[in-house]
């Protein structure tokens, strides 16, 4: 038959760019590599100058870096971790000592309240936390309860109180600083060689001896200071009796 057409045969070609091709994998790999590079750059920018210099040295001289400086980055991390642990430990110790000092404060206040010999002194002993540690301050607000004017001789009640405080402090093991202060009234003996500096230092040493009599080990005493009127409690009234005082500072362990 002349009009009969031959059958049409459709042949499908197999290619590599279709749905199951691998081109997308190459693109994905490039994307992941770029993201990794970005994260590395961001990490380097967030590091210390030492780490940045180490990374820069690596790219400038990879062989030299491997031979001479391979531990720089790792050591930086190690040192940083060690510093953080030390800082955390220091904070924990400070908090522990603060609680210990608060307990001591309550004990001393109770002893003063219970002892009839200390009744007159109760309002003249102030205990508070300061930068160095715990400060116990005995203030001559009136009637010269601790020392007579111009004298470094402790009165009996003041000596007994200091002995009681020394008994409490020996259990702490912390270093102790004792300070003597005067008001701004000039004190000069006839020979001119004894002033408020000598008087304040002598009063601080009198307090030191009383603390030791109460049981405070000599090795715990770190300093004895005589400030005269250079650390006035009430600068607006330099002649006020409140400027005449003995300060006992129990230092934090990290201040010792």
C-alpha positions as CSV (number, residue, x, y, z in Angstrom):
1,X,0.0,0.0,0.0
2,X,1.5,3.3,-1.2
3,X,-0.1,5.5,1.6
4,X,1.1,3.4,4.5
5,X,3.6,5.3,6.7
6,X,6.5,3.6,8.5
7,X,6.2,3.4,12.2
8,X,7.9,6.3,14.2
9,X,10.3,5.1,16.8
10,X,11.1,7.5,19.7
11,X,14.6,7.0,21.3
12,X,15.3,8.7,24.7
13,X,18.8,9.9,25.2
14,X,20.3,9.4,28.7
15,X,22.2,12.5,30.0
16,X,23.9,13.6,33.2
17,X,22.2,17.0,33.8
18,X,18.7,15.8,34.6
19,X,17.0,15.1,37.9
20,X,19.4,12.5,38.9
21,X,22.5,14.3,37.7
22,X,25.5,15.3,40.0
23,X,25.9,19.0,39.2
24,X,23.9,20.1,42.3
25,X,26.3,18.2,44.5
26,X,29.2,20.3,43.2
27,X,27.3,23.5,43.9
28,X,26.3,22.3,47.4
29,X,29.9,21.4,48.2
30,X,31.1,24.8,47.1
31,X,28.4,26.4,49.4
32,X,29.5,24.3,52.4
33,X,33.1,25.2,51.8
34,X,32.2,28.9,51.6
35,X,30.2,28.7,54.9
36,X,33.1,26.9,56.7
37,X,35.5,29.6,55.5
38,X,33.1,32.3,56.8
39,X,32.9,30.6,60.2
40,X,36.6,30.3,60.5
41,X,37.1,34.0,59.7
42,X,34.5,35.0,62.3
43,X,36.2,32.8,64.9
44,X,39.6,34.3,64.2
45,X,38.1,37.8,64.5
46,X,36.8,37.0,67.9
47,X,40.1,35.7,69.3
48,X,42.9,37.5,71.1
49,X,45.7,39.3,69.2
50,X,48.0,36.4,70.0
51,X,45.8,33.9,68.2
52,X,45.3,36.3,65.3
53,X,49.1,36.6,64.9
54,X,49.5,32.8,65.1
55,X,47.0,32.3,62.3
56,X,48.6,35.0,60.2
57,X,52.0,33.4,60.8
58,X,50.6,30.1,59.6
59,X,49.5,31.4,56.3
60,X,52.8,33.3,55.8
61,X,55.0,30.3,56.7
62,X,53.1,27.0,57.2
63,X,56.3,25.0,57.6
64,X,57.8,27.3,60.1
65,X,54.5,27.4,62.0
66,X,54.4,23.7,62.2
67,X,58.0,23.4,63.4
68,X,58.2,26.4,65.8
69,X,54.7,27.6,66.8
70,X,52.4,24.6,66.6
71,X,51.1,25.0,70.1
72,X,50.4,28.8,70.2
73,X,46.6,28.6,69.6
74,X,46.1,25.6,71.8
75,X,48.2,27.1,74.6
76,X,46.2,30.3,74.4
77,X,43.0,28.3,75.0
78,X,44.6,26.4,77.8
79,X,45.9,29.6,79.5
80,X,42.5,31.3,79.1
81,X,40.7,28.3,80.7
82,X,43.2,28.3,83.6
83,X,42.7,32.0,84.2
84,X,38.9,31.6,84.2
85,X,39.2,28.7,86.7
86,X,41.4,30.9,88.9
87,X,39.0,33.8,88.7
88,X,36.0,31.6,89.6
89,X,37.9,30.1,92.5
90,X,38.8,33.6,93.7
91,X,35.2,34.7,93.6
92,X,34.1,31.6,95.5
93,X,36.7,32.1,98.2
94,X,35.7,35.8,98.6
95,X,32.1,34.8,99.1
96,X,33.1,32.1,101.6
97,X,35.2,34.6,103.6
98,X,32.4,37.2,103.5
99,X,30.1,34.7,105.2
100,X,32.8,33.8,107.7
101,X,33.3,37.5,108.5
102,X,29.5,38.1,108.9
103,X,29.4,35.3,111.4
104,X,32.4,36.8,113.3
105,X,30.6,40.2,113.3
106,X,27.5,38.6,114.9
107,X,29.6,36.8,117.5
108,X,31.5,39.9,118.6
109,X,28.3,41.9,118.8
110,X,26.7,39.2,121.0
111,X,29.8,39.1,123.3
112,X,29.6,42.9,123.7
113,X,25.9,42.8,124.5
114,X,26.2,39.9,127.0
115,X,29.2,41.3,129.0
116,X,28.4,44.0,131.5
117,X,31.9,45.3,131.3
118,X,31.4,46.2,127.7
119,X,28.0,47.9,128.0
120,X,29.5,51.4,127.9
121,X,31.5,50.4,124.8
122,X,28.7,48.9,122.8
123,X,27.8,52.1,121.0
124,X,31.5,52.8,120.2
125,X,32.4,49.6,118.4
126,X,31.5,49.5,114.7
127,X,32.0,46.5,112.5
128,X,31.6,46.6,108.7
129,X,32.8,45.1,105.4
130,X,35.4,47.2,103.6
131,X,37.6,46.6,100.5
132,X,40.4,44.9,102.4
133,X,38.1,42.7,104.5
134,X,36.2,43.1,107.8
135,X,36.9,46.2,109.8
136,X,36.4,46.5,113.6
137,X,36.6,50.1,114.7
138,X,36.8,51.3,118.3
139,X,35.8,54.9,118.3
140,X,36.4,57.4,121.2
141,X,33.1,59.2,120.7
142,X,33.0,60.5,124.3
143,X,34.4,60.1,127.8
144,X,37.7,58.7,126.5
145,X,36.7,55.1,127.0
146,X,39.7,53.6,125.3
147,X,42.6,56.0,126.0
148,X,43.1,59.1,128.1
149,X,43.9,62.3,126.1
150,X,47.5,62.2,125.0
151,X,48.0,58.6,126.3
152,X,48.6,55.3,124.7
153,X,47.7,53.4,127.8
154,X,44.6,51.2,127.3
155,X,41.8,51.4,129.9
156,X,40.8,48.1,131.5
157,X,37.5,47.6,129.7
158,X,39.1,48.4,126.3
159,X,41.9,46.0,127.0
160,X,39.5,43.2,127.9
161,X,37.4,43.8,124.8
162,X,40.5,43.6,122.6
163,X,41.6,40.4,124.3
164,X,38.1,39.0,123.6
165,X,38.5,40.0,119.9
166,X,41.9,38.5,119.8
167,X,40.5,35.2,121.0
168,X,38.0,35.2,118.1
169,X,40.5,36.2,115.5
170,X,43.0,33.4,116.1
171,X,40.5,30.9,114.6
172,X,40.4,32.7,111.3
173,X,44.1,32.5,110.2
174,X,43.6,35.7,108.1
175,X,46.2,38.4,108.2
176,X,45.4,41.4,110.5
177,X,46.2,45.1,110.1
178,X,45.9,47.4,113.2
179,X,45.6,51.2,112.6
180,X,45.8,54.1,115.1
181,X,44.1,57.4,114.3
182,X,44.0,60.8,116.1
183,X,42.0,64.0,115.7
184,X,43.7,67.1,114.4
185,X,44.6,68.6,117.7
186,X,48.3,69.2,117.7
187,X,50.1,67.0,120.2
188,X,53.8,67.9,120.7
189,X,55.7,67.1,123.9
190,X,58.3,69.5,125.2
191,X,61.2,67.8,123.4
192,X,59.2,68.2,120.1
193,X,60.0,64.7,119.0
194,X,56.6,63.1,119.9
195,X,53.6,64.0,117.7
196,X,50.3,62.6,116.7
197,X,52.1,60.2,114.4
198,X,53.9,58.6,117.3
199,X,50.8,58.7,119.5
200,X,48.6,57.0,116.9
201,X,51.3,54.3,116.3
202,X,51.7,53.7,120.0
203,X,48.0,53.3,120.4
204,X,47.9,50.8,117.6
205,X,50.7,48.8,119.2
206,X,48.9,48.9,122.5
207,X,45.9,47.3,120.7
208,X,48.3,44.8,119.1
209,X,49.6,43.7,122.5
210,X,46.1,43.3,123.9
211,X,45.0,41.1,120.9
212,X,48.1,38.9,121.4
213,X,47.2,38.6,125.1
214,X,43.8,37.3,124.0
215,X,45.4,34.6,121.9
216,X,46.0,36.1,118.5
217,X,49.2,34.6,117.0
218,X,51.9,37.2,116.3
219,X,52.4,35.7,112.8
220,X,48.8,36.8,111.8
221,X,49.7,40.5,112.3
222,X,50.6,41.9,108.9
223,X,51.0,45.6,109.7
224,X,50.7,48.2,112.4
225,X,49.9,51.7,111.1
226,X,50.0,55.1,112.8
227,X,48.1,57.6,110.6
228,X,47.8,60.5,113.0
229,X,45.0,62.7,111.5
230,X,45.7,61.7,107.9
231,X,42.6,59.5,107.7
232,X,39.9,61.5,109.4
233,X,36.6,59.7,110.0
234,X,34.8,63.1,110.0
235,X,36.8,65.5,107.7
236,X,34.3,68.2,108.2
237,X,35.0,68.3,111.9
238,X,38.8,67.5,112.3
239,X,38.7,68.1,116.0
240,X,35.8,65.7,116.7
241,X,36.4,62.8,119.0
242,X,35.1,60.3,116.4
243,X,38.4,60.8,114.6
244,X,40.2,59.2,117.5
245,X,40.0,55.5,117.0
246,X,41.6,52.1,116.6
247,X,40.8,50.1,113.5
248,X,41.4,46.3,113.2
249,X,41.1,45.0,109.7
250,X,40.8,41.3,109.0
251,X,42.1,40.9,105.5
252,X,40.7,38.7,102.8
253,X,42.9,35.8,101.9
254,X,43.7,37.2,98.5
255,X,44.7,40.5,100.1
256,X,47.3,38.9,102.4
